[in-house]
């Protein structure tokens, strides 16, 4: 009887760990998809989509030291002098914690700024929390890099 109980406990714990791993994998996939949706929203200046992706107390720290809150970030996206034609992420890593995800990676932005072509490479760190039944980005930090690593 003790063996049967021990075997039952092992199976239950294994099942629980498997379910947690699937949840982590699912959340990692969701965050990667949200990062792609973010890029698309920036390209199309979809401020409604961006508004739903970032939390109310969002903080953005740009590679040049500029710090913006949510309202400033959304306003900046509307700036007609910058036009992104492509924003692509690579080397993405997602680190999960209870109700928190940290996403790091590289990005490559092409487009124009004040009519002049830009070809910008950078690294980013996004901090996401699961709040009110949805993932929301609460902080972003970017660094410019000269060339792809």
Secondary structure, DSSP 8 states (H G I E B T S, - for coil): -HHHHHHHHHHHHHHHHHHHHHHHHHHHHHHHHHHHHHHHHHHTT-HHHHHHHEEEEEEEE-TTS-EEEHHHHHHHHT-TTEEEEEEEEEEEEEEEETTEEEEEEEEEEEEEETTEEEEEEEEEEEEEEEETTEEEEEEEEEEEESS--
